[in-house]
Amino acid sequence: MIFRFFKVPKHKSFDFKPRFYDPEKEEQDIKASRADRIRSGGADGAKARIKGGFRRSFNEESSYRKEQMRRANIRLFMIIAVLLVLTYFLLKVNLPGLMQLLGSDKGTS
């Protein structure tokens, strides 16, 4: 009878089942389940209809909001540019007199 001092481990086997993800099929399943909930009526159907309505209106208004934001940003840029130009001309015209006024006050003190 031979005794083993060291036990040799056996290889491990895994039961791996590959899964495939199909985004089109996933989206189709989601739409089908949503349509079934809407058709079923009751409280769940009403919730699904309201939720879908909000989602559709948000997506439709998204381009409108983007256009409004773009216009607002352009308007803000124009206002800032006009204010900078006005400030430049006011300082250019009034700065020599202001500096002379401040300079003469220092000499009399």
Secondary structure, 3 states (H helix, E strand, C coil): CCCCCCCCCCCCCCCCCCCCCCHHHHHHHHHHHHHHHHHHCHHHHHHHHHHHHHHHHHHHHHHHHHHHHHHHHHHHHHHHHHHHHHHHHHHHHHHHHHHHHHHHHHHHC
